[in-house]
Amino acid sequence: MTRTPDKGGAARPSPPRPGPARDREGAVGAADLLAKASACEQLSNGKYRKDEATSVKCGAKGAVFWKADLDIDCDGQVTAACDPATDPAFHGDTAFHASDGRPLNAEKLPYVVVPAPSGVWDYAKSGVKGGGVVAVVHGEKVEYAVVGDVGPERIIGEASYATAKSLGIDPDPGSGGAPSGVTYILFKDSRVSPIEDHEAAVRTGRALAEEFVRGD
């Protein structure tokens, strides 16, 4: 510990430096989530076509997860970043809607896409639902999102423009995304209402992450 002279010349201890945010706030970090998820067993009946090494895992401990790439989903409301001009595969709807009945806003709302139910895996049977809370981990960053859309049966690893941007991943729907290294942890039986309330998703996600990491 360094010591700082006081006005009379005597040395006195300098005030302790604040520790990392995790120590000060008790927040669960990326490493904590990844360590907890690493021990989970496979749930899905096989693996997904686009990501040959990807299967849905866990089921116990209150969550299911997978590790995959991150493709950009710009579907939903037309915005400056998400429209047919910026995204040739643009679709003007999402499986789950905002409280006003409109599709979700991929540019503003962090959400993830789950594969449609199939013989490989049925998300609903695992306690995953629209508006369910998700921790998306990339590198040392964690972004809390919601389940906002449903994609093709055999493809996994997709999230909204806003999710990618918050994780430091290029959100461009044509050329962006991450080729690998993204972990999606979906908390079973969770739900944010209204689905577009991102602050509620963050609060709920932090609490569920604590339970997930601290649980047996």
PASE-280155 format. One line per 3 residues: their letters; for each residue x, y, z of N, C-alpha, C, CB. Coordinates in steps of 0.02 Angstrom, whole numbers, plus 50000, padded with zeros to 5 digits. Glycine has a CB too. Example, Ala and Ser with C-alpha at 12.3 -4.5 7.8 and 13.67 -1.06 7.14 Angstrom:
<sites>
as = 50660 49716 50390 50615 49775 50390 50660 49835 50390 50565 49776 50452 | 50642 49888 50354 50684 49947 50357 50645 50002 50394 50704 49970 50286
</sites>
This chain:
<sites>
mtr = 50043 49940 50000 50000 50000 50000 50044 50062 50000 49952 50000 50062 | 50030 50110 49957 50068 50172 49957 50046 50216 50014 50060 50210 49890 | 50090 50260 50034 50075 50303 50090 50085 50375 50068 50118 50287 50153
tpd = 50040 50419 50089 50041 50489 50067 50056 50534 50127 49974 50509 50034 | 50107 50578 50122 50120 50623 50179 50062 50669 50191 50184 50664 50166 | 50046 50681 50257 49994 50730 50272 50027 50799 50278 49955 50711 50337
kgg = 49988 50848 50299 50015 50916 50301 50072 50922 50351 49961 50965 50317 | 50073 50879 50402 50126 50884 50452 50186 50843 50434 50101 50864 50518 | 50186 50813 50376 50242 50774 50354 50238 50701 50371 50303 50801 50383
aar = 50190 50681 50414 50184 50610 50431 50150 50572 50376 50146 50601 50497 | 50173 50512 50366 50144 50470 50314 50079 50441 50339 50193 50414 50292 | 50029 50440 50296 49966 50408 50313 49945 50364 50255 49912 50461 50329
psp = 49908 50311 50268 49888 50266 50213 49844 50303 50164 49852 50204 50241 | 49858 50291 50099 49814 50319 50048 49749 50279 50046 49848 50318 49978 | 49694 50310 50025 49631 50274 50024 49634 50216 49975 49573 50321 50005
prp = 49602 50159 49991 49605 50101 49947 49571 50117 49881 49573 50040 49980 | 49600 50089 49828 49570 50098 49762 49509 50053 49756 49622 50083 49706 | 49458 50078 49721 49400 50035 49712 49418 49974 49670 49343 50073 49679
gpa = 49388 49917 49687 49401 49856 49650 49363 49855 49585 49383 49796 49691 | 49369 49799 49548 49332 49792 49486 49258 49799 49497 49348 49726 49453 | 49222 49815 49443 49150 49825 49448 49116 49764 49478 49120 49840 49380
rdr = 49140 49705 49462 49109 49644 49488 49112 49642 49564 49142 49582 49459 | 49169 49665 49592 49176 49665 49665 49132 49718 49697 49249 49677 49684 | 49127 49776 49665 49088 49830 49694 49013 49818 49689 49105 49896 49660
ega = 48990 49790 49633 48919 49785 49620 48892 49714 49625 48905 49812 49553 | 48937 49664 49630 48914 49595 49634 48888 49569 49568 48861 49589 49685 | 48904 49604 49513 48880 49583 49448 48916 49521 49424 48888 49640 49397
vga = 48879 49478 49390 48909 49418 49360 48943 49437 49295 48856 49363 49348 | 49004 49415 49286 49042 49431 49225 49038 49376 49173 49113 49445 49242 | 49067 49391 49115 49066 49343 49060 49099 49277 49080 49101 49373 48999
adl = 49156 49281 49114 49193 49220 49133 49152 49177 49180 49260 49238 49165 | 49115 49209 49226 49072 49171 49272 49019 49131 49235 49039 49218 49323 | 48986 49164 49187 48933 49131 49150 48960 49074 49107 48897 49182 49106
lak = 49016 49086 49074 49044 49034 49031 49067 48974 49071 49102 49062 48991 | 49096 48987 49130 49119 48931 49172 49061 48889 49195 49157 48958 49232 | 49006 48921 49213 48948 48884 49237 48916 48844 49181 48897 48931 49267
asa = 48913 48872 49122 48881 48838 49065 48924 48781 49038 48867 48888 49010 | 48988 48781 49051 49032 48731 49020 49017 48660 49041 49103 48747 49036 | 48985 48650 49098 48974 48583 49123 48907 48552 49101 48977 48583 49198
ceq = 48868 48589 49063 48801 48566 49044 48804 48510 48991 48759 48624 49018 | 48754 48467 48993 48750 48412 48946 48705 48430 48888 48725 48348 48980 | 48713 48394 48832 48674 48408 48772 48600 48391 48781 48702 48369 48713
lsn = 48558 48438 48759 48486 48429 48761 48457 48411 48693 48453 48492 48787 | 48484 48443 48641 48455 48435 48575 48470 48366 48546 48482 48488 48528 | 48426 48346 48501 48434 48281 48467 48475 48291 48404 48364 48250 48450
gky = 48539 48300 48413 48583 48314 48356 48607 48386 48358 48548 48301 48291 | 48637 48407 48303 48666 48473 48299 48636 48512 48241 48743 48468 48291 | 48650 48577 48239 48621 48620 48189 48664 48624 48127 48609 48689 48217
rkd = 48631 48629 48069 48663 48624 48004 48715 48677 47993 48612 48628 47951 | 48698 48740 48007 48744 48795 47991 48806 48794 48034 48708 48861 47998 | 48799 48773 48095 48855 48772 48143 48864 48699 48164 48841 48819 48205
eat = 48906 48663 48129 48909 48591 48136 48926 48568 48207 48959 48563 48089 | 48961 48610 48244 48980 48591 48312 48930 48616 48364 49049 48617 48328 | 48874 48644 48341 48829 48677 48388 48770 48633 48407 48804 48741 48358
svk = 48760 48624 48471 48701 48589 48496 48675 48629 48555 48718 48516 48517 | 48611 48618 48571 48581 48651 48629 48598 48611 48691 48504 48659 48621 | 48622 48644 48742 48645 48609 48802 48610 48633 48865 48720 48616 48809
cga = 48624 48597 48919 48600 48612 48986 48529 48588 48995 48605 48687 48999 | 48488 48627 49028 48420 48605 49045 48411 48608 49120 48407 48534 49018 | 48461 48586 49156 48461 48596 49228 48488 48666 49242 48505 48541 49265
kga = 48493 48683 49304 48523 48747 49326 48485 48808 49300 48594 48750 49302 | 48423 48798 49276 48382 48855 49258 48395 48887 49191 48388 48905 49308 | 48433 48855 49147 48449 48886 49084 48465 48834 49031 48507 48934 49092
vfw = 48461 48855 48968 48487 48817 48912 48535 48862 48875 48429 48791 48864 | 48583 48834 48840 48631 48877 48806 48659 48843 48744 48687 48896 48853 | 48688 48885 48701 48727 48860 48644 48781 48910 48628 48682 48848 48583
kad = 48833 48885 48596 48888 48928 48573 48890 48923 48497 48957 48906 48604 | 48889 48981 48464 48884 48981 48392 48913 49046 48364 48810 48973 48369 | 48896 49060 48301 48914 49124 48271 48860 49175 48290 48921 49118 48194
ldi = 48863 49234 48261 48809 49283 48269 48795 49314 48202 48828 49338 48322 | 48739 49294 48173 48715 49325 48112 48669 49383 48132 48677 49273 48067 | 48667 49434 48091 48628 49494 48107 48556 49486 48083 48660 49556 48074
dcd = 48510 49495 48131 48439 49496 48115 48416 49569 48115 48397 49453 48166 | 48394 49593 48057 48369 49662 48051 48294 49663 48039 48405 49698 47994 | 48261 49606 48050 48190 49601 48037 48150 49643 48086 48167 49529 48040
gqv = 48089 49660 48065 48044 49698 48109 48028 49766 48080 48074 49705 48178 | 48027 49816 48122 48010 49883 48099 48063 49910 48051 48004 49931 48160 | 48041 49949 48003 48086 49982 47956 48119 50041 47992 48049 50005 47892
taa = 48185 50043 47991 48223 50097 48022 48279 50117 47974 48252 50077 48092 | 48318 50166 47995 48373 50189 47953 48424 50133 47941 48408 50249 47984 | 48434 50090 47991 48484 50037 47986 48455 49972 47959 48515 50025 48053
cdp = 48390 49963 47966 48359 49899 47948 48300 49911 47901 48335 49862 48011 | 48311 49897 47837 48259 49902 47787 48281 49861 47726 48245 49977 47767 | 48239 49855 47676 48258 49813 47618 48321 49837 47582 48201 49812 47569
atd = 48338 49901 47588 48397 49927 47555 48461 49906 47591 48394 50003 47550 | 48459 49904 47657 48519 49885 47695 48525 49810 47704 48518 49918 47764 | 48468 49776 47701 48467 49703 47713 48425 49669 47659 48438 49687 47784
paf = 48457 49637 47610 48421 49604 47556 48373 49549 47581 48470 49574 47507 | 48387 49522 47640 48344 49470 47669 48294 49498 47718 48387 49417 47702 | 48284 49564 47717 48240 49596 47766 48169 49569 47763 48239 49671 47754
hgd = 48141 49558 47822 48072 49537 47830 48039 49584 47879 48066 49462 47853 | 47983 49613 47861 47953 49666 47901 47912 49642 47960 47911 49706 47859 | 47927 49584 47987 47890 49559 48045 47936 49519 48089 47829 49516 48022
taf = 47916 49511 48151 47952 49467 48198 47901 49420 48230 47991 49509 48253 | 47924 49365 48254 47878 49315 48284 47841 49343 48344 47917 49253 48304 | 47875 49386 48382 47844 49415 48441 47841 49490 48432 47885 49397 48506
has = 47788 49521 48457 47775 49592 48444 47781 49634 48507 47706 49600 48414 | 47790 49699 48496 47793 49747 48551 47723 49756 48580 47821 49815 48526 | 47718 49792 48634 47655 49801 48669 47603 49839 48627 47665 49836 48734
dgr = 47625 49877 48577 47579 49912 48534 47558 49871 48473 47609 49977 48511 | 47579 49808 48472 47560 49763 48418 47606 49764 48358 47492 49779 48396 | 47654 49810 48358 47700 49816 48301 47757 49766 48308 47728 49887 48296
pln = 47790 49749 48252 47850 49707 48256 47904 49741 48298 47878 49692 48185 | 47953 49703 48320 48007 49731 48360 48053 49775 48318 48046 49674 48393 | 48091 49817 48351 48138 49862 48319 48208 49834 48329 48132 49934 48347
aek = 48234 49801 48277 48299 49768 48283 48356 49817 48293 48312 49726 48222 | 48348 49879 48269 48401 49928 48276 48408 49951 48348 48388 49988 48231 | 48353 49951 48386 48355 49978 48454 48351 49924 48508 48298 50026 48463
lpy = 48318 49869 48495 48306 49820 48547 48352 49759 48542 48233 49796 48545 | 48392 49746 48593 48431 49684 48593 48386 49623 48599 48483 49686 48650 | 48384 49582 48548 48346 49520 48551 48384 49465 48514 48275 49529 48521
vvv = 48366 49403 48529 48397 49346 48495 48343 49306 48458 48435 49301 48545 | 48366 49265 48413 48322 49224 48372 48332 49151 48393 48337 49234 48296 | 48277 49116 48404 48282 49044 48419 48259 49005 48357 48238 49025 48481
pap = 48287 48946 48346 48265 48906 48289 48194 48881 48299 48312 48848 48277 | 48156 48877 48245 48088 48850 48249 48089 48779 48276 48053 48853 48180 | 48036 48758 48311 48034 48690 48338 48043 48638 48284 47968 48677 48375
sgv = 48081 48586 48300 48095 48532 48253 48113 48470 48292 48151 48552 48203 | 48131 48417 48255 48153 48356 48287 48219 48364 48323 48158 48301 48237 | 48255 48418 48307 48319 48430 48341 48307 48459 48410 48363 48478 48299
wdy = 48264 48510 48413 48250 48542 48478 48187 48585 48472 48310 48586 48501 | 48147 48586 48525 48087 48627 48529 48097 48675 48588 48022 48584 48538 | 48107 48738 48572 48123 48786 48625 48069 48791 48678 48134 48855 48594
aks = 48006 48785 48658 47951 48792 48706 47952 48736 48758 47884 48793 48671 | 47972 48677 48738 47975 48621 48785 48032 48627 48835 47981 48556 48747 | 48077 48673 48822 48133 48686 48868 48120 48747 48912 48198 48696 48830
gvk = 48058 48773 48911 48042 48830 48954 48063 48896 48925 48074 48821 49019 | 48077 48899 48859 48096 48961 48827 48035 48990 48792 48155 48949 48776 | 48024 49055 48799 47965 49087 48770 47982 49156 48744 47909 49091 48821
ggg = 47937 49183 48704 47946 49251 48680 47950 49300 48738 47890 49270 48633 | 47999 49344 48736 48010 49390 48792 48054 49360 48846 47945 49411 48821 | 48074 49297 48838 48119 49267 48886 48186 49302 48887 48128 49193 48871
vva = 48219 49300 48944 48282 49337 48952 48342 49295 48932 48290 49360 49025 | 48389 49327 48898 48448 49293 48871 48510 49333 48890 48443 49285 48794 | 48562 49299 48912 48628 49330 48920 48669 49311 48859 48663 49307 48987
vvh = 48691 49360 48820 48732 49347 48761 48803 49368 48778 48704 49387 48698 | 48849 49321 48771 48919 49332 48793 48965 49330 48733 48940 49279 48846 | 49007 49381 48728 49058 49383 48674 49120 49415 48703 49032 49422 48612
gek = 49175 49377 48704 49235 49402 48736 49222 49414 48810 49259 49467 48702 | 49236 49474 48833 49224 49492 48903 49159 49530 48913 49282 49532 48929 | 49119 49535 48861 49057 49574 48865 48996 49529 48873 49049 49618 48803
vey = 48948 49554 48912 48883 49521 48920 48829 49571 48903 48875 49493 48993 | 48784 49552 48859 48726 49593 48844 48663 49553 48860 48726 49617 48769 | 48618 49584 48898 48555 49551 48913 48503 49570 48861 48530 49569 48984
avv = 48471 49520 48834 48423 49529 48779 48361 49488 48794 48455 49509 48711 | 48315 49488 48746 48255 49448 48752 48249 49402 48691 48192 49492 48759 | 48210 49349 48697 48193 49308 48639 48142 49348 48599 48165 49237 48661
gdv = 48161 49367 48538 48118 49412 48500 48094 49386 48433 48153 49473 48488 | 48125 49333 48408 48106 49308 48342 48121 49234 48337 48144 49347 48286 | 48091 49203 48287 48101 49131 48275 48126 49123 48204 48034 49091 48285
gpe = 48179 49083 48195 48210 49074 48130 48199 49005 48101 48283 49088 48134 | 48237 48988 48049 48231 48922 48018 48244 48865 48067 48278 48917 47959 | 48217 48807 48053 48222 48750 48098 48294 48728 48111 48183 48693 48071
rii = 48336 48731 48061 48402 48700 48067 48459 48750 48072 48414 48656 48009 | 48443 48813 48087 48495 48864 48093 48493 48896 48162 48488 48918 48037 | 48551 48905 48192 48555 48933 48259 48612 48984 48260 48567 48878 48312
gea = 48605 49035 48302 48658 49085 48307 48640 49150 48272 48722 49058 48280 | 48590 49186 48296 48568 49247 48264 48541 49295 48318 48513 49233 48210 | 48555 49359 48308 48532 49410 48356 48522 49476 48320 48582 49418 48414
sya = 48487 49521 48352 48469 49584 48320 48529 49630 48311 48416 49619 48361 | 48519 49678 48268 48568 49731 48255 48591 49762 48321 48538 49786 48209 | 48543 49778 48365 48560 49810 48429 48602 49766 48473 48496 49830 48465
tak = 48589 49701 48473 48629 49654 48513 48702 49655 48491 48601 49583 48509 | 48711 49648 48425 48779 49647 48398 48816 49712 48414 48777 49636 48322 | 48783 49768 48404 48815 49832 48416 48837 49839 48488 48768 49889 48397
slg = 48795 49818 48535 48812 49825 48605 48870 49780 48626 48751 49809 48648 | 48881 49726 48588 48937 49680 48603 49001 49699 48566 48917 49610 48585 | 48999 49753 48528 49058 49773 48490 49067 49733 48426 49118 49766 48532
idp = 49014 49700 48402 49015 49662 48340 48987 49706 48285 48976 49595 48347 | 49016 49703 48226 48991 49742 48169 48918 49724 48157 49034 49729 48105 | 48871 49772 48163 48800 49756 48156 48773 49759 48085 48761 49802 48199
dpg = 48816 49774 48037 48792 49780 47968 48759 49714 47946 48850 49799 47920 | 48695 49717 47925 48660 49655 47907 48687 49620 47846 48588 49669 47897 | 48725 49656 47804 48753 49625 47745 48822 49596 47755 48755 49674 47690
sgg = 48863 49630 47794 48933 49609 47801 48956 49598 47873 48977 49659 47769 | 48912 49612 47921 48933 49608 47991 48923 49540 48022 48896 49658 48030 | 48921 49540 48089 48913 49478 48126 48980 49451 48151 48880 49426 48083
aps = 48977 49395 48184 49037 49362 48211 49037 49290 48187 49040 49366 48289 | 49093 49264 48162 49094 49195 48135 49091 49141 48188 49156 49186 48094 | 49105 49158 48250 49105 49108 48304 49114 49143 48371 49162 49055 48293
gvt = 49115 49104 48425 49133 49131 48490 49080 49170 48527 49190 49173 48482 | 49017 49160 48509 48963 49194 48544 48922 49142 48582 48918 49235 48495 | 48910 49154 48646 48872 49107 48688 48805 49139 48706 48912 49087 48751
yil = 48753 49100 48698 48685 49122 48712 48659 49080 48771 48638 49114 48650 | 48643 49113 48827 48617 49079 48885 48546 49103 48897 48662 49091 48948 | 48498 49058 48887 48427 49075 48892 48400 49051 48958 48386 49044 48833
fkd = 48373 49096 48997 48348 49078 49064 48277 49051 49058 48350 49140 49110 | 48268 48991 49081 48205 48955 49075 48149 48990 49115 48212 48882 49098 | 48090 48989 49085 48029 49014 49117 48033 49088 49136 48014 48974 49179
srv = 48076 49125 49104 48081 49198 49116 48041 49234 49062 48155 49222 49117 | 48021 49295 49078 47985 49335 49028 47983 49408 49049 47912 49308 49018 | 47998 49452 49002 47994 49524 49014 47931 49550 48980 48058 49561 48988
spi = 47893 49590 49015 47833 49620 48987 47828 49693 49009 47769 49581 49008 | 47824 49739 48961 47822 49727 48889 47891 49705 48862 47799 49790 48852 | 47889 49669 48808 47949 49639 48781 48002 49691 48762 47932 49597 48721
edh = 47980 49752 48746 48026 49804 48724 48059 49841 48782 47991 49853 48680 | 48044 49823 48843 48073 49857 48901 48143 49829 48915 48027 49848 48964 | 48192 49859 48882 48260 49832 48888 48288 49839 48958 48306 49868 48839
eaa = 48271 49894 48993 48296 49902 49061 48271 49846 49106 48275 49970 49089 | 48209 49824 49096 48183 49768 49135 48220 49704 49118 48108 49760 49122 | 48237 49696 49054 48275 49636 49034 48343 49635 49067 48283 49634 48958
vrt = 48375 49693 49072 48440 49697 49105 48434 49681 49180 48472 49766 49095 | 48386 49711 49213 48377 49698 49284 48363 49624 49297 48320 49742 49313 | 48316 49597 49259 48298 49527 49268 48356 49482 49250 48237 49510 49225
gra = 48391 49498 49196 48447 49458 49175 48503 49455 49227 48475 49484 49110 | 48518 49511 49257 48570 49512 49308 48551 49469 49367 48584 49584 49331 | 48488 49472 49388 48466 49431 49445 48468 49357 49427 48395 49452 49466
lae = 48445 49340 49367 48445 49269 49347 48515 49243 49336 48403 49260 49284 | 48559 49286 49312 48628 49266 49304 48660 49250 49371 48668 49320 49268 | 48645 49290 49421 48671 49276 49489 48646 49208 49513 48649 49331 49538
efv = 48582 49194 49504 48554 49130 49525 48586 49073 49487 48478 49129 49515 | 48596 49082 49422 48625 49030 49380 48696 49013 49401 48624 49052 49307 | 48736 49065 49413 48806 49056 49430 48814 49029 49502 48844 49123 49422
rgd = 48773 49054 49548 48781 49034 49618 48747 48968 49634 48753 49089 49664 | 48700 48947 49592 48663 48886 49606 48704 48823 49599 48604 48881 49560 | 48679 48769 49628 48714 48705 49625 48704 48672 49557 48690 48658 49681
</sites>
